[in-house]
């Protein structure tokens, strides 16, 4: 990981694991999906009280170093940018979540108290577990959903909570103990993510 020179406009792109697999298999491919995120930006630094006026409100943000691309799924693309066609929105919806984030032997993580702020209807969610070698996931009825990325990820839809069970990592050398769960509102598209930790080692 390193910093980019932000004195010029730079596009720094990397391939996902799936992209690297396709490149190795086919030699070339067309990119049809992409996403933007602003993980490294702290909007609290936008200073509307700057003594030199409005030209300098965003001076700190504009001069912050930008991270170059890297592939640690627990650290990137957590705050994706999106476009909403309704230009008259007063507020945006966002997802909040409660519950523990660490589990070991004979323990589970239950993601509860999930809510979509600024949304009047009851909401359901799509849960995406990024690494099924670290945890497994079910909804309250025991539904395991679907596996993606050749079984590496798991998706459970149309539910308001999930239970995550740690895999037994005992005896493994330098096991991966953390992964990410993405939670997306099915009513608004708003999303959040949490990092969960497996201590069953």
DAUR-V343365 format. One record per pair of residues at least 24 apart in sequence whose ideal C-beta (glycine too) atoms are under 7 Angstrom apart, sorted by the first residue. I is the first residue (numbers start at 1). J is the second residue. If there is no record, write none. Layout:
BEGIN
<<I,J> <I,J>>
END
This chain:
BEGIN
<<1,67> <1,68> <1,70> <2,68> <3,65> <3,66> <3,67> <3,68> <4,66> <4,68> <6,65> <6,66> <12,68> <12,69> <13,69> <14,69> <14,71> <18,149> <35,77> <35,80> <36,80> <36,81> <37,77> <37,78> <37,79> <37,80> <37,81> <38,79> <38,81> <39,76> <39,78> <39,79> <40,64> <40,66> <40,67> <73,130> <73,180> <74,178> <74,179> <74,180> <74,195> <78,193> <91,118> <92,118> <93,117> <93,118> <93,119> <93,185> <93,188> <93,190> <94,190> <95,183> <95,185> <95,190> <95,191> <95,192> <97,183> <97,192> <97,194> <101,194> <101,195> <101,196> <101,197> <102,197> <102,199> <103,164> <103,166> <103,198> <103,199> <104,166> <104,199> <104,200> <105,200> <107,166> <108,163> <108,164> <108,165> <109,164> <109,196> <110,161> <110,163> <111,161> <111,162> <111,181> <112,161> <114,160> <114,161> <114,183> <116,185> <116,187> <116,188> <116,190> <119,187> <119,188> <121,187> <123,185> <123,186> <123,187> <124,158> <124,159> <124,160> <124,186> <125,159> <125,160> <125,183> <125,184> <125,185> <125,186> <126,155> <126,157> <126,184> <126,186> <127,155> <127,156> <127,162> <127,181> <127,183> <128,153> <128,155> <128,181> <128,182> <129,153> <129,154> <129,179> <129,181> <130,179> <130,180> <131,176> <131,179> <133,167> <133,176> <134,167> <134,176> <134,177> <134,179> <134,198> <135,164> <135,165> <135,166> <135,167> <135,179> <135,196> <135,198> <136,165> <136,167> <137,162> <137,164> <138,162> <138,163> <158,186> <164,196> <166,198> <166,200> <167,198> <168,200> <169,198> <169,200> <169,201> <170,200> <170,201> <175,201> <177,201>>
END
